[in-house]
Amino acid sequence: MKTLSVLLSAAAVSVLFLACEEKKPQVMEKPTPATSNFETTRLGTAVDAYISTPSAEQAASVDQAFAELDGEIAELDQRVASVSGEERAEAKAKADSLRAYRDKERMRYTEAQARAKAQALKEETKNLGDKVEDTARKAGEGVKDATEAVKDGVENAVDTVKKKLP
């Protein structure tokens, strides 16, 4: 009986947790790169794809796009170190611009990962709540069946005693 009350309480808490009103999440705005190139376009597209359908495959694509953009930044840093004058200033400005864009996309991607994990946790909690509810229902049915069996046994015993009495 104690188990049944624990299961019913757990089911009630799960249902209450899921029934709470959910606030509409604030979505981080997609950044616009000051310097647009193949790498920035690919990264933005990869992050958008991950946001729409988070998966390990999409995450790998985003990681690859970050690596390619980091490679472009490293090439620009190398140029900054090896040249001077206006060419150096241009390379530095472009590298700084790409870093700023990369950092904003990293925040957007991290936010998307957190949302995906929260959604997965919510689904797991819902599934757990359903399992607890099913277990509680089965336990209740078992108690009901046991009660019926005891009732039938008592009725049979009473009938037997009545037959033996004068």
Residue pairs with C-beta under 8 A, 6 or more apart in sequence:
1 143
3 139
4 136
4 139
4 140
4 143
7 132
7 135
7 136
7 139
8 136
10 132
10 136
11 129
11 132
11 133
11 136
14 125
14 126
14 128
14 129
14 132
14 133
15 129
15 133
17 125
17 129
18 122
18 125
18 126
18 129
25 115
27 111
28 107
28 108
28 111
30 44
30 47
30 48
30 108
31 44
31 101
31 104
31 105
31 108
33 40
33 44
33 97
33 98
33 101
34 97
34 100
34 101
35 94
35 97
35 98
35 101
37 72
37 98
39 65
39 68
39 69
39 71
39 72
39 98
40 69
40 98
40 101
42 65
42 68
42 69
43 62
43 65
43 66
43 68
43 69
43 101
43 102
43 105
44 105
45 65
46 58
46 61
46 62
46 64
46 65
47 62
47 65
47 105
47 108
47 109
47 112
49 58
49 61
49 62
50 58
50 59
50 61
50 62
50 109
50 112
50 113
51 108
51 112
54 112
54 113
54 115
54 116
54 119
59 113
62 109
66 102
66 105
66 106
66 109
69 98
69 101
69 102
70 102
72 98
73 95
73 98
73 99
73 102
76 91
76 92
76 94
76 95
76 98
77 95
79 87
79 88
79 91
80 88
80 91
80 92
80 95
83 91
